[in-house]
């Protein structure tokens, strides 16, 4: 079982930056494709970014392309989401996801609030 713990959220002004971290405990993230999702009240959780297990490929939602960057450090069991040029529309709870062949795991989320 993989336990994911996110951190790095907070309040930032529009145009600012934040870097989210997701640390895996109890098990390694090696072999898992990792991703970030976000959710606002009353809306479905939406995909933000993903990175394959060997860091060979990344994918982004159109709304964050060119502004966000996902990376991982398997030695540290950590996945990052660098968020630049933030706008109020990026306000959400951000969740880390680990997806394996059989199971997937979610973190508890970290709140990101962007003020205008």
Secondary structure as GFF3:
##gff-version 3
##sequence-region A 1 116
A	DSSP	beta_strand	3	7	.	.	.	ID=ss1
A	DSSP	beta_strand	10	13	.	.	.	ID=ss2
A	DSSP	beta_strand	18	25	.	.	.	ID=ss3
A	DSSP	beta_strand	33	39	.	.	.	ID=ss4
A	DSSP	beta_strand	46	51	.	.	.	ID=ss5
A	DSSP	beta_strand	58	60	.	.	.	ID=ss6
A	DSSP	beta_strand	68	73	.	.	.	ID=ss7
A	DSSP	three_ten_helix	74	76	.	.	.	ID=ss8
A	DSSP	beta_strand	78	83	.	.	.	ID=ss9
A	DSSP	three_ten_helix	88	90	.	.	.	ID=ss10
A	DSSP	beta_strand	92	99	.	.	.	ID=ss11
A	DSSP	beta_strand	104	106	.	.	.	ID=ss12
A	DSSP	beta_strand	110	115	.	.	.	ID=ss13
###
